[in-house]
Amino acid sequence: MLLSDPTALITVPVIPVVTIERAADAVPLARALLAGGLNVVEITLRTPAAMDAVRAIIAEVDDMIVGVGTVTRPLDIAHAVEAGADFLVSPGTPADLAQALADAPVPALPGCATVSEAMTLAAFGFPVLKFFPAEPSGGTRWLRAVAEPLPDVRFCPTGGINGGNAGDYLALPNVLAVGGSWVAPAKAIASGDFAGITARARAAAALRT
């Protein structure tokens, strides 16, 4: 398996994409997701607490696979790897970032939104790509259209995906998993609604059974 291949890590149908304002919420969140059957999470680098949240989950929740998202520059990769990230996710992938992700010591899901971008990233050796923003970029129709010309590429669509349309994406053979914030929205995390997060995680985990 290529170092850049995250397939072995992503064994769930849905990756919760979460934004954490307080690092103290990270461990209860991770445990709530695990209780619902999801052992993979993407922590976005959108708040000052993000990296502390990553470290906390890695230190205290052994069974959780932690990805670091919103990686937009090579320096983000260094910080994420130092914190112990299991994989990396970018929203888009300019050439310098693509090379840095290819050279990283952990797998990556580099972002793309067009066929040309997908072809370029496949040439770097990435077998799984983040398709973002999925819904505005063509959604399931785009994924069906690229399945034949790009038979060796799989996707993790994110952006506009929710409990209502996730199943449509997961039914496609070139979709490994989907990502979305609906399982653990920022408001639920901030209010401590971890029971609600567990319930949504359980429903998400059942989408591909």
Residue pairs with C-beta under 8 A, 6 or more apart in sequence:
1 7
1 8
2 125
2 127
3 104
3 105
3 106
3 107
4 101
4 102
4 104
4 107
4 108
4 124
4 125
4 126
4 127
5 107
5 126
5 127
5 128
6 87
6 107
6 108
6 109
6 128
7 127
7 128
7 154
7 176
9 40
9 65
9 86
9 87
9 107
10 40
10 65
10 87
10 128
10 156
10 176
10 177
11 39
11 40
12 37
12 38
12 39
12 40
12 177
12 204
12 205
13 166
13 170
13 177
13 178
13 204
13 205
13 207
13 208
14 38
14 166
14 177
14 178
14 179
14 180
14 183
14 204
14 205
14 207
15 38
15 40
15 41
15 42
15 67
15 156
15 158
15 177
15 178
15 179
15 180
16 33
16 38
16 40
16 41
16 42
16 179
16 180
16 181
16 183
16 184
16 201
16 204
17 42
17 44
17 69
17 158
17 179
17 180
17 181
18 29
18 41
18 42
18 43
18 44
18 181
18 184
18 186
18 189
19 44
19 46
19 47
19 50
19 181
19 186
19 189
20 26
20 29
20 43
20 47
20 49
20 50
20 53
20 186
20 189
21 47
21 49
21 186
21 189
21 190
22 49
22 190
23 49
23 52
23 53
23 56
25 53
25 189
25 190
25 192
26 43
26 49
26 52
26 53
26 54
26 56
26 57
27 56
27 57
27 60
27 61
28 192
28 194
29 41
29 57
29 184
29 189
29 194
29 197
30 41
30 57
30 60
30 61
30 64
30 66
31 61
31 194
32 184
32 194
32 195
32 197
32 198
32 201
33 39
33 41
33 64
33 183
33 184
33 197
33 198
33 201
34 61
34 63
34 64
35 198
35 201
36 183
36 197
36 198
36 199
36 200
36 201
36 202
36 203
36 204
36 205
37 201
37 202
37 205
37 206
38 183
38 201
38 204
38 205
39 63
39 64
39 65
40 64
40 65
40 67
40 177
41 57
41 64
41 65
41 66
41 67
41 184
42 67
42 68
42 69
42 89
42 179
43 50
43 53
43 54
43 57
43 66
43 67
43 68
43 69
44 50
44 69
44 70
45 51
45 68
45 69
45 70
45 71
45 72
45 76
45 80
46 70
50 68
51 68
51 79
51 80
51 83
54 66
54 68
54 80
54 83
54 84
54 85
55 83
55 84
57 64
57 66
58 64
58 66
58 83
58 84
58 85
65 86
65 87
66 84
66 85
66 86
67 85
67 86
67 87
67 88
67 89
67 109
68 76
68 80
68 83
68 85
68 87
68 88
68 89
69 88
69 89
69 90
69 91
70 76
70 89
70 90
70 91
71 77
71 80
71 88
71 89
71 90
71 97
71 101
71 108
72 90
72 91
72 92
72 97
73 97
74 96
74 97
74 100
77 88
77 100
77 101
77 104
80 88
80 106
81 104
81 105
81 106
85 106
86 106
86 107
87 106
87 107
87 108
87 109
88 101
88 104
88 106
88 107
88 108
88 109
89 108
89 109
89 111
89 130
89 179
90 97
90 101
90 108
90 109
90 110
90 111
90 130
91 111
91 130
91 132
92 111
92 112
92 113
92 117
92 132
93 101
93 110
93 111
93 112
93 117
93 121
97 110
98 110
98 120
98 121
98 124
99 124
101 108
101 110
101 124
101 126
102 108
102 124
102 125
102 126
108 126
109 126
109 128
109 129
109 130
109 156
110 121
110 124
110 126
110 129
110 130
111 129
111 130
111 131
111 132
112 118
112 120
112 121
112 129
112 130
112 131
112 132
113 131
113 132
113 133
113 137
114 137
115 146
115 149
115 150
118 129
118 146
118 150
118 153
119 150
121 129
122 129
122 150
122 152
122 153
127 152
127 153
127 154
128 153
128 154
128 155
128 156
128 176
129 153
129 154
129 155
129 156
130 155
130 156
130 157
130 158
130 179
131 137
131 142
131 143
131 155
131 156
131 157
131 158
131 159
132 157
132 158
132 159
133 158
133 159
133 160
134 157
134 158
134 159
134 160
134 161
134 169
134 178
135 159
135 160
135 161
135 165
136 159
136 160
137 159
138 145
139 157
139 160
139 165
139 169
140 168
140 169
140 172
143 155
143 157
143 169
143 172
143 174
143 175
144 172
146 153
146 174
147 172
147 173
147 174
150 174
153 174
154 174
154 175
154 176
155 174
155 175
155 176
156 175
156 176
156 177
156 178
156 179
157 169
157 175
157 178
157 179
158 178
158 179
158 180
161 169
161 178
161 179
161 180
161 182
162 180
162 182
163 182
163 200
163 203
163 204
166 178
166 180
166 204
166 207
167 207
169 175
169 178
170 177
170 178
170 207
170 208
182 200
183 197
183 200
183 201
183 204
184 197
184 200
184 201
188 194
188 196
188 197
189 197
